[in-house]
């Protein structure tokens, strides 16, 4: 069951704040540990590491929705670092826009979110594939958000309108004798 009995919005919010701080620290440690890499490689590796921290925490609270508000806060430290490295006015303006977007998205999420006892309907639907299927599909969904999808699939695939990658469909085919009834890109 989602949230493992965490029914307080205040407790849930505190858990997410601590989790995101830890994920950001892990991402920063990856950036510091890879000074010889190109900027985009460092940021991708940092984002992957932070995403895996959030994923492990999602397993701990049995709720992949811990990642949902992370979408709106994770880009800010990435953009701030990119600005710090580049000093570009263009990057600064993009960072300000990103900050405003993230604040709006976070507020919209938080005001309607009851806490960790709630799980996004998509993750609830993944649970029908069993524990292993649920976590594999959850992980692939999180990795898609970090840009790994661009590595696993060609650019044209990313432009198509659908809800599932070929990689996710392949995982579903391993877990189920049914054909997925949702769009595949």
Secondary structure, DSSP 8 states (H G I E B T S, - for coil): -GGGG---HHHHHHHHHHHHHHHHHHHHHHHHHTTTS-HHHHHHHHHHHHHHHHHHHHHHHT-GGGGTTHHHHHHHHHHHHHHHHH--HHHHHHHHHHHHHHHHHHHHHHHH---TT---HHHHHHGGGHHHHHHHHHHHHHHHHTTHHHHHS-HHHHHS--S--HHHHHHHHHH-SS---S---
